[in-house]
């Protein structure tokens, strides 16, 4: 067909739709022609709307013969039009225009094009039962059947991230195409692994309709390693795989010369980084020479480069010993996902959106930027614009990031899908929205309390029908309650050293300043409160953060670590270098010449760093709870605290009246039991709740005890154990012995809790010990005595290594004593 040379596509707006999702509905799209031409570019109308979203259309803006026009097209046309600068897209739009003029020839060409395109997906059926490779909409839940069918099973074999991508793609959200090398690949031979890598790439080729190492329409993807637990920013990630000089013509055709060259340059930097070379501002030819001098095949053989980076990701995970603090068996899955570029010159952006503001609990929080890569936002190396809005017609959003508004219906539906407030990572490429990740929002105590109670109160008005008493209880975690009930401080008599950006709007922490992990560790061993100050933090510092009272970064803070700060309840202050703060000759110096020495007392209050030690005082929420009206800084602040107070009162009323509560773990059980005892003034209420849970399912309490492998956290398990009555204490250990006999339990780092409990010498337990031992047979006693001995050894080493539970010291000492991995014999 001859192309109208006066036709030019100006923009495309809409949501990404995976080809495999569109194929599922294709037969309905083309049957039973009905009258006038439909917006799809052919006459057929769909019988049903089986996709989840109310809006299925794309808007095309184009000029023809000097006139600018808009046209609505169906999502079936998406993959032909999204790269609208290409000749192929213009030709396809010409066919649509002619078909709408009732050209039968154009109709036939459109139909043939689509059918030919989708026929390539048919061959994917052979991969659907492959336990080594999962992919977009592959039905991996059917592959990992039986005990692996649960969410936990999918998390283990596909990773948390992989399972989330699978869940969202099955629900037909705008997830870029992906394939996953499951954890089963980790121990394969190099030959078998190479075969599965090629299979995963082949799957991605068929899903995307592109070819790996193709000079016309190349497949470019990212490689992300991931574990069963979500650890944002920690795991190895490599971008732009499939890029080479051979594919540059295809990238130029798709993105333009400048962007194609930038993609190639970034890939060279990825390879150099993988080789342990830090090069920033050298020419492309110089970078190529550096790589060729070490391994020329990385540039000339794209499959070899992918295999090299997969093996490097596996090697990196093996060397990251701290991962065992988060995941007992850190075996990763590898995710290949088609690259999306939100840093294009026009109609493009990248960012993070929270469906409920993590700090205030109400409104939508958008953090986005243009002309930057998404990784730059997540690592904190790029500055974002933060907008809080309550209505999608908000002027600031329309002014700065109007593209996101086309996708708000899809984004809002995620709360119902994931049963919680949601944080998404997204990219908008040339006006097309891509959802790259979605997780439960990590919130401050006030944000969590206000948001979940607001959702509970409005569950019949809004799309929150899933929010019941159980969900309220699960969402409010122990660290949220600690934040709400903690005191604040007065800084009236202190000198402001610098201001920055804070992870907690009401941050209040006092401690001594230290500039290195070593000095901070020594201070913790002395029992000091420690605030660690560094030029910058990396995602691998998450383990260190758990031991501190506060952290300060001179540079921007990665969003991953901001989330970790919120999750652990440890305040973080960052971006102080923007005010001229720097390290100089062993001091921290501000723009006025004021100095902080290591060991000095400092105070973090809200977004300020102060010299000296502040005085503690009741927080504004505590004052309201005590019946006293505090002094508010503004009407907005007064409204916020009154809202928070009302939400907290409603929360306590729900918790105290709800009898059938299901708890996520024993920590939450302990927190709610303590709340009941505190509010009623009766310790018996805590005992009643804990024993009620034990009588319903004591295996759940036992498994929660054993699953908590964090060193130094046994206090909570001890608290729950002491609340159990005599019969349930015996029952707990009987079930433990049964689990050993069945081979279900093994002891690893942090799980010496059962021996720990046998060594307890507390009121309410020591007087019953003699009677307790009488309940067990001689073989059972022998096993429990061994457990008691291991528990005593664990306690002794823990105390000697670090009376303040500095995790790395305890771990080293336990490993040296042979206690890091102790598996019970049947």
C-alpha positions in Angstrom: 0.0 0.0 0.0 1.2 3.5 -0.8 1.9 5.6 2.3 0.4 9.1 2.6 3.6 11.1 2.7 1.7 14.0 4.4 0.8 11.8 7.4 2.7 12.2 10.6 2.0 10.7 14.0 2.6 13.4 16.7 1.8 11.4 19.9 0.3 8.3 21.5 -1.4 8.1 24.9 -2.6 5.0 26.7 -1.6 1.9 28.7 0.7 -0.9 27.6 -1.0 -4.2 26.8 1.1 -7.4 26.5 0.6 -9.2 23.2 -0.1 -12.5 25.0 -3.0 -10.9 26.9 -4.4 -9.5 23.6 -4.1 -12.8 21.9 -6.3 -14.4 24.6 -9.2 -12.3 23.4 -8.4 -12.1 19.7 -11.0 -14.6 18.5 -13.7 -12.6 20.2 -12.4 -9.4 18.6 -12.8 -10.6 14.9 -15.9 -12.7 14.9 -19.4 -11.5 14.0 -18.8 -8.3 12.0 -21.4 -5.6 12.9 -22.0 -2.7 10.7 -19.8 0.4 10.6 -16.1 0.2 11.1 -15.1 0.1 14.8 -12.2 2.0 16.3 -10.0 -1.0 16.2 -9.2 -0.7 12.5 -11.4 -3.6 11.4 -15.2 -4.3 11.6 -15.3 -6.8 14.4 -16.5 -5.8 17.9 -15.6 -7.7 21.1 -18.4 -9.7 22.6 -17.2 -8.9 26.2 -14.8 -6.7 28.0 -12.9 -9.4 29.9 -9.9 -7.1 30.7 -10.0 -5.5 34.1 -9.8 -1.8 33.2 -12.6 0.5 32.1 -10.5 2.3 29.5 -9.1 0.0 26.7 -8.4 2.6 24.1 -5.3 4.5 22.8 -5.4 8.1 21.7 -3.4 8.9 18.6 -2.7 12.5 17.6 -1.5 13.0 14.1 -1.3 15.6 11.3 -2.6 15.0 7.8 -2.5 17.5 5.0 -1.6 20.2 7.6 -4.5 19.4 9.9 -4.0 18.0 13.4 -6.5 15.3 14.4 -7.1 12.8 17.2 -8.2 9.3 16.7 -9.2 6.6 19.2 -7.8 3.2 18.4 -8.2 -0.2 20.2 -5.5 -1.7 22.3 -5.1 -4.4 19.6 -3.3 -1.8 17.5 -1.0 -0.8 20.3 2.1 -2.8 19.3 2.1 -1.3 15.8 1.8 2.3 16.9 3.7 2.8 20.1 7.0 3.7 18.3 5.1 6.2 16.2 8.2 7.8 14.7 8.9 4.6 12.6 7.7 4.1 9.0 5.9 0.9 10.1 3.7 2.9 12.5 2.8 5.4 9.9 1.9 2.7 7.4 -0.3 1.0 10.0 -2.1 4.2 10.8 -2.7 4.7 7.0 -4.4 1.3 6.9 -6.7 2.3 9.8 -7.6 5.5 8.2 -8.4 3.8 4.9 -10.4 1.0 6.7 -12.5 3.6 8.4 -13.3 4.8 4.9 -14.7 1.3 4.4 -11.8 0.0 2.3 -12.1 -3.8 2.3 -8.5 -4.1 1.1 -7.3 -2.2 4.1 -9.5 -4.3 6.4 -8.0 -7.5 5.0 -4.4 -6.2 5.4 -5.0 -5.2 9.0 -6.5 -8.6 9.9 -3.7 -10.5 8.1 -1.0 -8.4 9.9 -2.5 -9.1 13.3 -3.1 -12.8 12.7 0.4 -13.2 11.4 1.8 -11.4 14.4 -0.1 -13.5 16.9 0.6 -16.8 15.3 4.1 -16.6 16.6 2.8 -16.8 20.1 1.2 -20.2 19.5 4.6 -21.9 19.9 4.8 -20.7 23.5 2.5 -23.6 24.6 5.5 -25.9 24.7 7.0 -23.8 27.5 4.0 -23.8 29.8 5.0 -26.8 31.9 8.7 -25.9 32.1 9.8 -25.7 35.8 13.0 -23.8 34.9 11.4 -20.9 32.9 8.3 -19.0 33.8 7.0 -15.9 31.9 4.2 -13.4 31.3 0.8 -15.1 31.8 2.4 -18.6 31.7 0.3 -20.0 34.4 3.3 -20.9 36.6 0.9 -21.5 39.4 -0.1 -24.7 37.6 3.5 -25.7 37.2 4.4 -25.3 40.9 1.4 -27.3 42.2 0.7 -29.1 45.5 2.6 -27.5 48.4 4.2 -25.0 46.0 0.8 -23.6 45.0 0.7 -21.2 47.9 2.0 -17.6 47.7 5.0 -18.7 49.8 5.8 -21.5 47.3 5.8 -19.1 44.4 7.9 -16.6 46.3 10.5 -19.3 47.0 10.7 -20.6 43.4 10.0 -17.4 41.4 11.1 -14.8 44.0 8.8 -12.2 45.6 9.3 -9.9 42.6 8.8 -12.7 40.1 5.6 -13.8 41.8 4.3 -10.2 41.9 5.0 -9.7 38.2 3.2 -13.0 37.4 0.2 -12.1 39.5 -0.1 -8.6 37.9 0.4 -10.0 34.4 -2.2 -12.7 34.8 -4.6 -9.9 35.9 -3.7 -8.1 32.7 -2.0 -5.0 34.2 0.5 -3.0 32.1 3.5 -5.1 33.0 6.4 -5.1 30.4 7.0 -8.7 29.1 9.3 -10.9 31.2 10.6 -14.4 31.6 12.0 -15.9 34.8 14.8 -18.3 35.4 13.5 -20.0 38.6 15.7 -20.9 41.5 16.0 -24.5 40.1 18.6 -23.1 37.7 21.0 -22.1 40.5 22.8 -25.5 40.8 22.6 -26.5 37.2 25.7 -27.3 35.1 26.9 -24.4 32.9 25.6 -26.3 29.8 22.1 -26.8 31.3 22.0 -23.2 32.5 23.1 -21.9 29.1 20.2 -23.9 27.5 17.7 -22.4 29.9 19.0 -18.9 29.4 18.5 -19.2 25.7 15.0 -20.6 26.3 14.1 -17.6 28.5 15.4 -15.2 25.8 13.4 -17.1 23.1 10.3 -16.8 25.2 10.9 -13.1 25.6 11.3 -12.8 21.8 8.0 -14.4 21.2 6.2 -12.3 23.8 7.6 -9.0 22.6 7.6 -9.8 18.9 11.3 -8.7 18.7 14.5 -10.6 18.0 17.6 -10.8 20.1 20.7 -9.3 18.4 18.5 -8.2 15.5 19.6 -5.1 13.6 16.1 -4.0 12.6 13.9 -4.5 15.7 16.1 -5.7 18.6 15.0 -7.1 21.9 16.6 -5.2 24.8 16.0 -6.3 28.4 17.1 -6.0 32.0 18.5 -8.7 34.3 17.4 -8.6 37.9 18.2 -11.2 40.5 15.6 -11.5 43.3 14.9 -13.6 46.4 11.8 -14.9 48.2 11.7 -11.8 50.3 11.5 -8.3 48.9 14.8 -6.5 49.4 14.6 -3.4 47.2 17.9 -2.3 45.8 20.0 -5.0 47.4 20.2 -7.6 44.6 22.4 -7.4 41.5 20.8 -5.7 38.5 22.1 -5.2 35.0 20.4 -3.1 32.3 20.3 -2.9 28.5 21.2 -6.6 27.7 21.1 -7.3 24.0 22.7 -4.0 23.1 25.6 -4.1 20.7 26.9 -2.2 17.7 25.0 -4.6 15.5 21.6 -3.5 16.9 22.3 0.3 16.9 20.5 0.8 13.5 17.3 -0.7 15.0 17.7 1.4 18.2 18.2 4.6 16.0 15.0 3.8 14.1 13.1 3.3 17.3 14.4 6.0 19.6 16.5 8.4 17.5 20.3 8.7 17.2 21.0 10.5 20.4 19.0 8.1 22.6 20.4 5.0 20.8 24.0 6.2 21.5 23.1 6.9 25.1 21.7 3.3 25.5 24.9 1.9 24.0 27.1 4.0 26.3 25.2 2.9 29.4 25.5 -0.7 28.4 29.3 -0.3 28.1 29.3 1.2 31.6 27.3 -1.8 32.8 29.9 -4.2 31.4 32.7 -2.1 33.0 31.0 -2.2 36.3 30.6 -5.9 36.1 34.4 -6.2 35.5 35.1 -4.0 38.5 36.2 -1.0 36.5 34.9 2.5 37.4 34.9 4.7 34.2 32.6 7.7 33.9 33.4 10.3 31.3 35.5 8.6 28.7 34.6 8.2 25.1 32.8 5.2 23.7 35.9 3.9 21.9 38.0 4.2 25.1 35.4 2.2 27.0 35.2 -0.4 24.3 39.0 -0.8 24.4 38.9 -1.3 28.2 36.3 -4.1 27.8 38.1 -5.8 24.9 41.4 -5.9 26.9 39.6 -8.0 29.5 37.1 -10.0 27.6 36.4 -9.2 24.0 33.6 -11.7 23.7 31.4 -9.4 25.9 31.1 -7.0 23.0 31.1 -9.5 20.1 28.8 -12.3 21.4 25.5 -11.1 23.0 24.5 -14.5 24.3 27.9 -14.9 25.9 27.4 -11.5 27.6 24.0 -12.5 29.0 25.4 -15.8 30.3 28.4 -14.0 31.9 26.1 -11.5 33.7 23.8 -14.3 35.0 26.7 -16.2 36.4 28.0 -13.0 37.9 24.6 -12.4 39.6 24.7 -15.9 41.1 28.3 -15.3 42.3 27.4 -11.9 43.8 24.6 -13.5 45.8 26.8 -16.2 47.1 29.2 -13.6 48.4 26.5 -11.5 50.1 26.6 -13.4 53.4 24.3 -10.8 55.1 21.4 -12.0 53.0 20.9 -14.8 55.5 19.7 -12.1 58.0 16.7 -11.7 55.7 16.2 -15.0 53.9 17.4 -18.4 55.4 18.1 -19.9 52.0 19.1 -17.0 49.7 18.9 -18.8 46.3 17.9 -16.2 43.7 15.7 -16.3 40.6 16.7 -14.3 37.6 14.2 -12.0 35.9 14.6 -10.9 32.2 12.3 -8.0 31.5 11.9 -5.9 28.3 13.5 -2.5 28.8 11.3 0.6 29.0 12.9 4.0 28.6 11.1 6.8 30.5 14.0 9.2 29.8 13.0 10.0 26.2 12.8 13.7 25.2 9.0 13.9 24.9 6.0 12.5 26.7 8.1 10.4 28.9 8.9 10.2 32.6 9.8 7.7 35.4 8.7 7.6 39.0 7.1 6.2 42.1 3.5 6.6 43.1 1.9 5.8 46.5 -1.8 5.3 46.4 -1.8 6.6 50.1 0.8 9.0 51.3 3.2 7.1 53.5 3.6 9.9 55.9 0.1 11.4 56.2 -2.0 8.4 55.2 -4.3 10.4 52.9 -3.9 11.7 49.4 -1.8 10.2 46.5 2.0 10.9 46.6 3.8 11.1 43.3 7.6 11.3 43.0 8.7 11.6 39.4 11.3 13.0 37.0 12.0 13.5 33.3 15.1 12.7 31.3 16.5 10.3 33.9 16.6 6.5 34.1 14.4 4.8 36.6 17.4 3.4 38.4 18.6 7.0 39.1 15.4 7.7 41.1 15.6 4.5 43.1 19.2 5.0 44.0 18.7 8.7 44.9 21.1 10.0 42.3 18.4 12.0 40.5 16.2 14.7 42.0 12.4 14.1 41.8 9.4 16.4 42.0 7.1 15.3 44.8 3.4 16.1 44.5 0.7 15.2 47.0 -2.8 15.3 45.4 -6.3 14.3 46.4 -7.9 14.5 43.0 -6.7 13.3 39.6 -7.7 16.7 38.2 -5.1 18.4 40.5 -3.5 21.3 38.7 0.1 20.4 39.7 -0.2 16.9 38.3 -1.7 18.1 35.0 1.1 20.8 34.8 4.1 18.5 35.4 3.1 14.9 34.7 -0.2 14.8 32.8 0.7 11.4 31.3 0.1 9.6 34.6 -3.5 10.6 34.8 -4.5 8.3 31.9 -3.6 5.4 34.1 -5.2 6.3 37.4 -8.1 3.9 37.1 -5.6 1.0 36.6 -3.4 2.2 39.5 -6.3 2.7 42.0 -7.5 -0.9 41.3 -4.3 -2.2 42.6 -5.4 -1.6 46.2 -8.1 -4.1 45.8 -5.8 -6.5 44.0 -3.1 -6.5 46.7 -5.4 -5.8 49.7 -3.3 -2.8 50.9 -2.2 0.7 50.0 0.2 0.2 47.1 3.4 1.7 45.9 4.2 1.4 42.2 7.3 2.0 40.2 6.4 3.1 36.7 7.8 4.4 33.4 6.0 6.3 30.7 7.7 5.9 27.3 6.4 8.1 24.5 3.0 8.6 26.2 2.6 4.8 27.0 2.3 3.8 30.7 4.2 0.8 31.9 3.8 -0.6 35.4 7.3 -2.0 36.4 6.6 -3.1 40.0 3.9 -2.9 42.7 4.3 -3.6 46.4 2.5 -2.9 49.6 3.3 0.7 50.7 5.7 0.9 53.6 4.3 3.6 55.9 5.1 5.6 59.0 3.1 4.9 62.2 0.8 7.9 61.6 0.4 7.2 57.9 -0.4 3.5 58.5 -3.0 4.3 61.2 -4.8 7.1 59.3 -4.9 5.2 56.0 -6.1 1.8 57.2 -8.8 3.3 59.5 -9.9 5.6 56.7 -10.2 2.6 54.3 -12.1 0.6 57.0 -14.5 3.5 57.6 -15.1 3.9 53.9 -15.1 0.3 52.8 -18.7 0.5 51.6 -18.2 3.9 49.8 -14.8 3.3 48.1 -13.2 0.3 46.4 -12.1 -1.0 49.9 -14.6 -3.8 50.5 -11.7 -6.1 51.4 -10.8 -4.1 54.5 -12.1 -5.9 57.6 -11.0 -6.1 61.2 -8.4 -8.8 60.3 -6.9 -6.4 57.7 -6.7 -3.6 60.2 -4.9 -5.8 62.7 -2.4 -7.1 60.0 -1.6 -3.8 58.6 -0.7 -2.0 61.8 2.7 -3.5 62.8 4.5 -3.3 66.1 6.9 -0.7 64.9 3.9 1.5 63.9 2.6 1.5 67.4 6.0 2.2 68.9 6.3 5.3 66.6 2.9 6.5 67.7 3.5 6.1 71.4 7.1 7.4 71.5 8.0 10.8 73.1 9.2 13.8 71.1 11.9 16.3 72.0 12.4 20.0 72.5 15.2 21.7 70.5 14.5 25.3 71.8 17.9 25.5 73.5 19.9 23.8 70.7 21.8 25.3 67.7 20.6 24.2 64.2 23.5 22.7 62.3 21.8 22.0 59.0 18.4 21.0 57.4 17.8 18.2 55.0 15.1 15.8 53.8 13.7 13.3 56.4 12.1 9.9 56.1 9.9 10.8 59.1 8.1 14.2 59.2 8.1 13.9 63.1 11.5 12.3 63.4 13.0 12.8 66.9 16.1 11.0 67.9 19.1 11.8 70.2 22.5 10.1 69.9 26.2 10.4 69.5 27.6 11.1 66.0 29.9 8.5 64.4 31.4 8.6 60.9 32.2 4.9 60.3 30.6 1.6 60.8 33.5 0.5 63.0 33.3 3.4 65.4 29.5 3.0 65.4 29.8 -0.7 66.3 32.3 0.1 69.1 29.9 2.7 70.5 26.9 0.2 70.4 29.1 -2.3 72.4 29.4 0.4 75.0 25.7 0.8 75.2 25.5 4.2 73.5 22.8 5.6 71.3 24.3 5.9 67.8 23.6 8.1 64.8 25.8 7.1 61.8 26.8 9.9 59.4 28.2 9.0 56.0 28.6 10.8 52.6 26.3 8.2 51.1 24.6 4.9 51.8 24.0 2.0 49.5 21.2 -0.6 49.6 23.6 -3.1 51.2 23.7 -0.9 54.3 20.1 -2.1 55.2 21.6 -4.7 57.6 23.6 -2.0 59.4 20.6 0.3 59.7 18.8 -2.2 61.9 21.4 -1.7 64.6 21.4 2.1 64.7 19.2 4.8 66.4 19.4 7.2 63.4 21.3 7.7 60.1 22.4 10.8 58.2 23.5 10.9 54.6 25.1 14.0 53.0 23.9 12.9 49.6 20.4 12.0 48.4 19.1 8.9 49.9 18.0 5.9 47.7 14.3 5.3 47.8 15.0 1.7 48.7 16.7 2.8 51.9 13.9 5.3 52.6 11.5 2.4 52.5 13.8 0.4 54.8 13.9 3.4 57.2 10.1 3.5 57.3 9.9 -0.3 57.8 12.4 -0.4 60.7 11.2 2.8 62.3 14.7 4.3 62.2 14.8 8.0 61.3 16.9 9.0 58.3 18.0 12.5 57.4 19.7 13.1 54.0 20.7 15.6 51.3 22.7 17.8 53.8 25.4 18.5 51.2 22.8 20.7 49.4 23.3 23.1 52.3 27.1 23.0 52.1 27.7 20.3 54.8 30.8 18.3 54.2 33.5 16.1 55.8 36.8 17.9 56.3 39.9 16.9 58.3 37.9 14.4 60.4 35.1 16.8 61.2 31.6 17.3 59.8 31.5 21.0 58.9 28.5 23.2 57.8 28.6 26.4 55.7 29.0 28.6 58.8 32.1 26.7 60.0 30.4 24.9 62.8 31.9 21.4 63.5 30.7 18.0 64.7 33.3 15.6 66.1 32.9 11.9 66.4 31.3 11.1 69.7 29.5 14.5 70.0 25.9 14.5 71.1 23.5 15.5 68.2 19.8 15.6 67.8 17.6 14.8 64.7 14.3 16.6 65.0 12.0 16.6 62.0 14.1 17.7 59.0 16.8 19.4 61.1 20.2 18.3 62.6 21.0 20.1 65.9 24.1 20.3 68.0 23.7 18.9 71.5 21.4 16.7 73.4 17.7 17.6 73.4 15.2 17.2 76.2 12.4 14.6 75.9 8.8 15.5 76.3 5.4 14.0 75.5 4.5 14.1 71.8 1.4 16.0 70.6 -0.4 12.7 70.1 0.4 11.6 73.6 -0.8 15.0 74.9 -4.1 14.5 73.1 -4.5 11.0 74.4 -3.9 12.3 77.9 -6.7 14.9 77.5 -4.3 17.9 77.1 -4.5 20.3 74.1 -1.0 20.8 72.6 0.2 23.9 70.8 0.0 23.3 67.1 2.1 25.1 64.5 -0.8 25.5 62.0 -4.5 24.6 61.5 -3.3 21.9 59.1 -1.2 20.3 61.8 -4.0 20.4 64.3 -6.3 18.7 61.8 -3.7 16.0 61.1 -3.2 15.2 64.8 -6.9 15.2 65.5 -7.4 12.8 62.6 -4.6 10.7 63.9 -6.0 10.6 67.4 -9.5 9.6 66.2 -8.0 6.9 64.0 -5.9 5.5 66.9 -9.0 5.5 69.2 -11.0 3.6 66.5 -8.1 1.2 66.1 -7.9 0.4 69.8 -11.7 0.0 70.0 -11.6 -2.5 67.1 -8.7 -4.5 68.5 -10.1 -4.7 72.0 -13.5 -5.9 70.8 -12.5 -8.3 68.0 -12.2 -11.9 69.2 -11.6 -13.8 66.0 -8.4 -12.0 65.0 -5.8 -13.7 62.8 -2.2 -12.6 63.4 0.6 -12.5 60.9 3.2 -13.7 63.4 4.0 -14.0 67.1 5.4 -10.5 67.2 2.0 -9.0 66.3 0.3 -11.3 68.7 2.6 -10.0 71.5 2.0 -6.4 70.5 -1.8 -6.8 70.6 -1.7 -8.8 73.8 0.3 -6.0 75.4 -2.1 -3.4 74.1 -5.1 -5.3 75.7 -3.3 -5.6 79.0 -2.4 -1.9 79.0 -5.8 -0.6 78.0 -7.7 -2.8 80.5 -5.1 -2.8 83.2 -5.4 -6.6 83.4 -2.5 -8.9 82.6 -5.0 -11.7 82.4 -6.4 -10.2 79.1 -3.0 -10.8 77.4 -2.8 -14.3 78.8 -6.4 -15.0 77.6 -5.7 -13.8 74.1 -2.4 -15.8 73.7 -3.9 -19.0 75.1 -7.0 -18.6 72.9 -4.6 -18.5 69.8 -2.7 -21.5 71.1 -5.8 -23.6 71.6 -6.9 -22.8 68.0 -3.6 -23.6 66.4 -0.4 -23.9 68.5 1.5 -25.1 65.4 1.2 -21.5 64.1 2.9 -20.1 67.2 5.6 -22.7 67.1 6.3 -22.1 63.4 6.4 -18.4 63.9 9.0 -18.8 66.7 11.2 -20.9 64.5 10.8 -18.7 61.4 12.1 -15.7 63.2 15.8 -16.0 62.5 16.8 -12.5 63.5 19.4 -12.5 66.2 18.5 -10.7 69.4 14.7 -10.8 68.9 13.9 -13.7 71.2 12.5 -11.3 73.8 9.1 -11.3 72.0 8.9 -15.1 71.8 9.8 -15.3 75.5 7.0 -12.9 76.3 4.5 -15.0 74.4 5.7 -18.2 75.9 5.4 -16.9 79.5 1.8 -15.9 78.8 0.9 -19.5 77.8 -0.6 -21.6 80.5 1.0 -24.8 81.7 -0.9 -27.1 79.3 -0.1 -25.0 76.3 3.6 -24.8 77.2 3.7 -28.6 77.3 1.7 -28.8 74.0 4.1 -26.4 72.3 7.1 -28.6 73.0 5.2 -31.8 72.2 4.4 -30.3 68.8 8.1 -29.4 68.4 9.2 -32.9 69.1 6.6 -34.2 66.6 8.0 -31.9 64.0 11.6 -33.2 64.6 10.4 -36.7 64.3 8.7 -35.9 60.9 11.9 -34.1 59.7 10.0 -30.7 59.3 12.2 -28.6 61.6 15.9 -27.7 61.4 17.9 -25.3 63.5 19.6 -22.4 61.8 20.9 -19.1 63.0 18.5 -17.5 65.4 16.3 -20.5 65.9 17.8 -21.8 69.1 14.7 -20.3 70.8 13.4 -23.7 72.0 16.5 -24.4 74.0 16.5 -20.7 75.1 13.0 -21.2 76.6 14.1 -24.3 78.5 16.8 -22.3 80.1 14.4 -19.6 81.4 14.3 -18.9 85.1 11.3 -16.5 85.3 8.3 -16.3 87.7 5.4 -18.2 86.3 7.7 -20.8 84.7 10.5 -21.9 87.0 8.0 -23.1 89.7 6.5 -25.5 87.1 9.7 -26.8 85.5 9.8 -30.0 87.6 6.2 -30.9 86.7 6.9 -29.9 83.1 9.7 -32.5 82.6 7.4 -35.2 83.9 5.2 -34.8 80.9 7.8 -36.2 78.5 9.2 -39.7 77.9 12.9 -40.6 78.3 13.7 -40.3 74.6 11.8 -37.0 74.4 13.7 -35.7 77.5 17.0 -36.6 75.8 16.2 -34.5 72.8 15.0 -31.6 74.9 18.2 -31.8 77.1 20.3 -31.4 73.9 18.1 -28.4 73.0 18.6 -26.9 76.4 22.4 -27.3 76.1 22.4 -25.7 72.6 20.2 -22.9 74.0 22.6 -22.3 76.9 25.6 -22.2 74.5 23.7 -19.7 72.3 22.9 -17.4 75.2 26.5 -17.5 76.5 28.1 -16.7 73.1 25.5 -14.0 72.4 26.2 -12.2 75.6 30.0 -12.6 75.3 30.0 -11.4 71.7 27.8 -8.4 72.2 25.5 -7.6 75.2 23.7 -5.2 72.9 23.1 -7.6 70.0 25.3 -6.1 67.3 24.3 -8.6 64.7 27.6 -9.0 62.8 29.5 -9.8 66.1 27.0 -12.3 67.3 26.9 -14.0 63.9 30.7 -14.3 63.7 30.8 -15.8 67.2 28.0 -18.3 66.6 29.5 -19.4 63.3 32.9 -19.9 65.0 31.2 -22.1 67.6 29.5 -24.2 64.9 26.1 -22.9 65.6 25.4 -21.1 62.3 23.9 -24.2 60.7 22.8 -27.0 63.0 20.3 -29.5 61.4 18.5 -31.8 63.7 18.7 -35.5 63.1 15.4 -37.3 62.9 
